[in-house]
Amino acid sequence: MRRRHPNRFRVLQSATPAFASVVAAAAYGVGAIVFSFTSKADPADLPEFSLSYDPPSLYVSGIADPAETDLVALAAPEEVASSQVVVPEIDEMLEAQPASYPVPTANTPPRIALVIDDVGLDRDAARRTSELGVPISMAVLPYADASRDVSRQVREAGHDLLLHMPMEPLGLADPGPHALRVGQSEDELRLRVRWAFARVPGAIGMNNHMGSRLTQDTSALRPVLEALSQEAGLFLDSMTTAESRGAAVARGLGLTALERDIFLDHTIEVAAINARLAEVEALASLRGWAIAIGHPHDETLEALESWIAEAEARGFEFVTLTELARSLETPSQQIVEASIR
């Protein structure tokens, strides 16, 4: 039985009468005011409402129905449209890396941080994921019916717990209920982040579910990440677009920020996933570490269950995101030198 690593790092919505619309809007507004004066209540008791209209969701009770549409979030990890997928070569990753990017401390084996997104929709898949036998990070969707129970199980298993925050993508894909969208007020963005954290209690950080549009918009990102900083201290940019500003804005706010390197299961086939895992090993060997994102598909879990022990035998160490962040502490002098080059 492999040793579990306890998590010790708490980094921190014809002909409807207009009157009905007015009443609904007023109700939401009153609810927001009341909420602002009761902010000291237990976060678990936060009301499940939004300050403005949410487009109809493809999700019902946290479960996506593939029969209704092919724009299901679980169908592809990078927001459905394959043209949005960022799969650079490993040497391009290294060349694009900022000069001041953290480097591993000396005398450490190559480290791999596995992140499993979209957790909470399937309890059995969540359990199977948590039993992979190595430290991992699990990102729970806040609108999933089982979000609170699964969050507790993730924490008890000693893994990193992340909030997998739905954000607006480019195109027509639906990120799910209570998503963050460009054009929402700063107060609404903050309220939605706070609501989501209450649905995933104990999360040590957040990463984006979809979000290729919102993560390019710094004016929307700032209040989102400011709200994150009031709840936790780590932001993982899922990099659903090469134009994302997520990590840069997060660092500017003093948050610990990391970026995804490789998506494992854009093609949900064991052979394709194995090929991506080989890329993870290659990158970790060259740079010293790598961050890979997968999803709790049967094929992904099957590939991981076979691969993990082999990778450990080859000398790779599996770590949570918080453990990786500790080993990527850049001396301040390196940052100063990089800034004046």
Number of C-alpha atoms within 10 A of each C-alpha: 5 9 8 14 18 14 19 11 15 14 16 16 13 3 4 7 8 9 9 10 11 11 11 14 15 13 13 17 15 13 15 19 11 11 15 11 9 11 10 8 10 9 15 14 10 17 12 11 17 20 22 15 13 15 12 10 15 20 19 13 11 20 15 19 13 14 7 10 9 12 19 21 21 19 17 17 26 25 29 22 14 12 9 16 18 15 12 13 11 18 11 10 14 13 9 10 11 9 14 16 13 18 17 19 13 8 6 12 16 21 26 26 25 24 26 25 24 24 27 28 23 18 15 11 17 21 17 15 24 23 15 16 18 23 28 28 24 33 28 32 29 31 27 23 18 20 25 21 14 25 28 15 16 27 18 13 19 19 24 30 28 32 33 28 26 25 23 23 27 16 12 11 17 23 26 30 23 26 27 28 21 21 11 14 14 16 13 19 26 21 22 22 26 18 22 26 27 22 27 28 22 21 28 24 28 26 27 27 30 29 29 25 19 24 30 18 15 16 14 20 22 20 18 23 26 17 20 24 20 11 21 22 22 29 28 22 24 31 27 24 22 14 12 20 18 27 22 15 20 25 15 11 14 12 22 22 22 26 17 18 22 25 25 28 26 20 17 18 15 18 13 16 23 18 12 19 22 13 19 24 19 16 24 21 17 13 15 19 27 24 24 21 20 22 25 24 19 15 18 23 20 14 19 22 16 12 15 18 15 12 17 12 10 11 12 21 19 24 22 26 30 25 19 19 18 14 17 16 14 15 11 10 10 14 14 11 11 13 10 6 6
